[in-house]
Amino acid sequence: MLNSRNQEFLKRFILPTQIVFLLLPLIVYGWWCFSRPSQINSEQKLFKGIVYKRNFNLTPRPVLVHIVTVDLSVPGVKVLVTPPQSTHQNTTLARTTSQFLQEFKLQLAVNANYFYPFHENTPWDYYPHSGNITSVIGQAISNGKHYSKADKKWGVLCISQNKRAQILDNGNCPQNTLQAVAGSDVFIIDGKAVNSDLGKDKPYPRVAVATNKAGNILWLIVVDGKQPLYSEGVTIAQLTSIASKLGAYTALNLDGGGSTTLVMAKNKKPRLLNAPSHTKLPMGERPVANHLGFYADKL
């Protein structure tokens, strides 16, 4: 039996320790939530030719939208798509967007193609992990090397050797394409909305890329979602409205959901500009198959 001194020790030290242990997951989760970008509108130049804007709206639901304007004509601005891995044809090694940015010493990066295999059951049971073999869906080109075949069902963003961007709904880039990524829906063509109301379409975390008519301006549109009271995502129709207000001539929906990640380099280290939600954990990055990255000169 415990004597009174041992009982007092139990009350003072062991029980509080157990309480802290039980509360630790909530404390960590709360810290991740606190680390998310603020729900405050802002705009700033990140690098020469790259401007970042954040918009927060409460109607029709809380939505945090991140918009990056990239001027491809500015000297020093260059595009890079994740290259294929050498040992298996038509595949890549999964990386988080931050890992991609750091590995290739980029200034800005966002996730790109849909990919397979993929599953996400718990924070511990998911695929791919960083370094796992993945395959992208739709066309992918890195530094002129084609490593995933064109698919007419998947629209494609093509960056030419003279740094001009175009989005094509036939899924196949022209021969002079240096970099390319594919997505599920071309939702603006020739400045007009296409399939802007998909009926069952629900609010969701989104990533989209859009171009102007000349092809020298590229917009990255990243919308956080699946995070009640913080940002609950948008429909394709609402995404179309966002891109149209920017003046988009064409626009393409890329992989979204828990893959949605926008990151920049700050002091040679990755810094998240949005709040990704891999495995439903705030600020958790998902390893994905490929990315769209940018080099740019400092201000």
DRENKENU-176930 format. One record per residue (C-alpha): residue in three letters; x, y, z. Coordinates in steps of 0.02 Angstrom, whole numbers. Layout:
BEGIN
ALA|X|Y|Z
...
END
This chain:
BEGIN
MET|0|0|0
LEU|55|179|-34
ASN|95|282|118
SER|38|461|131
ARG|204|529|68
ASN|197|423|-90
GLN|17|471|-118
GLU|65|654|-107
PHE|205|627|-233
LEU|82|544|-351
LYS|-36|691|-340
ARG|99|823|-364
PHE|203|748|-505
ILE|132|595|-592
LEU|-47|651|-616
PRO|1|822|-690
THR|123|733|-805
GLN|-15|619|-867
ILE|-129|767|-898
VAL|6|857|-999
PHE|38|699|-1100
LEU|-146|683|-1141
LEU|-158|867|-1189
LEU|1|867|-1294
PRO|-85|822|-1459
LEU|-206|967|-1434
ILE|-63|1085|-1393
VAL|33|1033|-1550
TYR|-124|1045|-1658
GLY|-160|1217|-1586
TRP|18|1273|-1625
TRP|0|1216|-1806
CYS|-163|1313|-1821
PHE|-79|1467|-1746
SER|62|1451|-1874
ARG|-54|1468|-2024
PRO|-47|1628|-2129
SER|-154|1766|-2056
GLN|-327|1803|-2124
ILE|-274|1978|-2175
ASN|-265|2048|-2351
SER|-88|2090|-2405
GLU|18|2117|-2560
GLN|207|2117|-2581
LYS|343|2097|-2710
LEU|438|1937|-2671
PHE|570|1940|-2808
LYS|601|2033|-2971
GLY|453|1988|-3081
ILE|356|1897|-2944
VAL|217|1978|-2840
TYR|115|1892|-2705
LYS|-60|1941|-2649
ARG|-169|1866|-2512
ASN|-357|1893|-2504
PHE|-475|1839|-2365
ASN|-665|1834|-2384
LEU|-802|1783|-2263
THR|-939|1760|-2393
PRO|-1011|1641|-2442
ARG|-890|1553|-2322
PRO|-717|1588|-2249
VAL|-594|1578|-2395
LEU|-409|1622|-2402
VAL|-343|1648|-2580
HIS|-160|1664|-2626
ILE|-118|1739|-2796
VAL|57|1749|-2870
THR|88|1852|-3026
VAL|242|1797|-3123
ASP|309|1907|-3264
LEU|403|1784|-3374
SER|479|1926|-3477
VAL|580|1992|-3329
PRO|766|1946|-3342
GLY|812|1811|-3215
VAL|638|1733|-3210
LYS|649|1551|-3265
VAL|533|1401|-3247
LEU|576|1224|-3191
VAL|464|1070|-3181
THR|517|926|-3070
PRO|631|814|-3175
PRO|602|626|-3192
GLN|703|503|-3093
SER|834|407|-3192
THR|807|225|-3141
HIS|625|204|-3191
GLN|554|274|-3353
ASN|408|398|-3343
THR|416|414|-3153
THR|473|538|-3022
LEU|526|528|-2842
ALA|396|605|-2726
ARG|447|764|-2636
THR|360|897|-2536
THR|353|1065|-2622
SER|477|1133|-2493
GLN|598|991|-2531
PHE|584|1027|-2718
LEU|617|1212|-2690
GLN|768|1180|-2580
GLU|843|1041|-2686
PHE|844|1145|-2845
LYS|879|1312|-2759
LEU|719|1392|-2823
GLN|636|1552|-2763
LEU|454|1495|-2779
ALA|363|1330|-2806
VAL|189|1253|-2811
ASN|127|1074|-2831
ALA|72|1025|-3007
ASN|4|866|-3091
TYR|-116|740|-3018
PHE|-24|578|-2986
TYR|-33|395|-2935
PRO|-20|285|-2835
PHE|-97|379|-2689
HIS|-189|342|-2528
GLU|-215|437|-2366
ASN|-293|346|-2219
THR|-209|419|-2063
PRO|-63|536|-2024
TRP|43|378|-2021
ASP|-36|277|-2161
TYR|-17|367|-2328
TYR|73|353|-2494
PRO|184|420|-2563
HIS|315|467|-2435
SER|462|572|-2491
GLY|574|466|-2602
ASN|438|345|-2657
ILE|412|314|-2843
THR|262|403|-2920
SER|187|431|-3093
VAL|106|592|-3151
ILE|-58|601|-3247
GLY|-56|698|-3409
GLN|92|774|-3498
ALA|248|825|-3404
ILE|406|902|-3477
SER|562|958|-3382
ASN|702|1051|-3472
GLY|637|985|-3638
LYS|629|803|-3579
HIS|457|722|-3599
TYR|429|599|-3458
SER|240|579|-3457
LYS|133|558|-3613
ALA|6|684|-3671
ASP|-176|643|-3635
LYS|-314|737|-3726
LYS|-424|723|-3570
TRP|-300|827|-3469
GLY|-264|1008|-3511
VAL|-84|1064|-3510
LEU|21|1218|-3471
CYS|166|1237|-3593
ILE|316|1352|-3568
SER|416|1380|-3727
GLN|603|1407|-3745
ASN|573|1594|-3765
LYS|477|1597|-3600
ARG|301|1610|-3667
ALA|159|1517|-3581
GLN|4|1441|-3658
ILE|-132|1326|-3593
LEU|-202|1198|-3715
ASP|-357|1092|-3691
ASN|-295|954|-3809
GLY|-165|900|-3680
ASN|-16|906|-3800
CYS|118|1042|-3801
PRO|207|1099|-3961
GLN|382|1039|-4002
ASN|476|1190|-3936
THR|407|1166|-3759
LEU|539|1175|-3622
GLN|429|1145|-3468
ALA|252|1077|-3451
VAL|127|1017|-3321
ALA|-51|951|-3340
GLY|-215|974|-3247
SER|-393|910|-3244
ASP|-495|1054|-3316
VAL|-461|1200|-3431
PHE|-596|1312|-3359
ILE|-559|1471|-3457
ILE|-524|1473|-3645
ASP|-503|1632|-3749
GLY|-557|1733|-3598
LYS|-723|1641|-3580
ALA|-780|1523|-3442
VAL|-795|1338|-3484
ASN|-894|1217|-3373
SER|-900|1348|-3236
ASP|-1050|1263|-3153
LEU|-1018|1077|-3128
GLY|-1174|1041|-3024
LYS|-1104|928|-2889
ASP|-943|1029|-2875
LYS|-908|1071|-2692
PRO|-791|1192|-2603
TYR|-617|1119|-2603
PRO|-433|1169|-2585
ARG|-379|1221|-2760
VAL|-224|1255|-2863
ALA|-240|1336|-3034
VAL|-128|1418|-3161
ALA|-183|1553|-3283
THR|-104|1655|-3423
ASN|-137|1818|-3512
LYS|-164|1822|-3701
ALA|17|1869|-3739
GLY|83|1726|-3633
ASN|209|1830|-3537
ILE|107|1837|-3376
LEU|74|1682|-3272
TRP|-43|1681|-3122
LEU|-36|1549|-2986
ILE|-199|1537|-2888
VAL|-193|1437|-2726
VAL|-347|1421|-2615
ASP|-339|1343|-2441
GLY|-480|1228|-2391
LYS|-545|1090|-2278
GLN|-510|1201|-2127
PRO|-672|1259|-2045
LEU|-679|1442|-1989
TYR|-508|1471|-2070
SER|-531|1430|-2255
GLU|-657|1309|-2327
GLY|-609|1312|-2511
VAL|-698|1361|-2673
THR|-793|1278|-2813
ILE|-732|1276|-2994
ALA|-862|1411|-3031
GLN|-788|1522|-2895
LEU|-612|1482|-2954
THR|-666|1537|-3127
SER|-727|1703|-3055
ILE|-560|1732|-2967
ALA|-461|1698|-3126
SER|-577|1803|-3235
LYS|-555|1954|-3121
LEU|-367|1939|-3145
GLY|-394|1952|-3333
ALA|-351|1771|-3373
TYR|-356|1722|-3556
THR|-339|1537|-3514
ALA|-342|1444|-3347
LEU|-306|1265|-3292
ASN|-352|1173|-3132
LEU|-204|1076|-3058
ASP|-199|950|-2916
GLY|-282|1019|-2759
GLY|-347|947|-2596
GLY|-211|900|-2473
SER|-80|926|-2609
THR|-113|1114|-2613
THR|54|1196|-2568
LEU|136|1362|-2611
VAL|311|1396|-2545
MET|445|1529|-2565
ALA|628|1542|-2519
LYS|673|1657|-2376
ASN|851|1665|-2310
LYS|887|1509|-2415
LYS|752|1411|-2323
PRO|575|1362|-2376
ARG|432|1466|-2308
LEU|251|1413|-2332
LEU|139|1549|-2404
ASN|-21|1449|-2383
ALA|-90|1324|-2257
PRO|-80|1148|-2333
SER|-182|1011|-2250
HIS|-99|843|-2288
THR|-182|704|-2185
LYS|-299|841|-2121
LEU|-160|918|-2015
PRO|-137|1107|-2032
MET|30|1157|-2112
GLY|67|975|-2157
GLU|149|957|-2329
ARG|108|810|-2442
PRO|246|729|-2545
VAL|187|742|-2726
ALA|248|682|-2896
ASN|297|847|-2976
HIS|297|1035|-2957
LEU|306|1199|-3049
GLY|453|1303|-2990
PHE|526|1474|-3026
TYR|697|1554|-3020
ALA|704|1743|-2996
ASP|826|1877|-2942
LYS|816|1960|-2773
LEU|738|2131|-2760
END
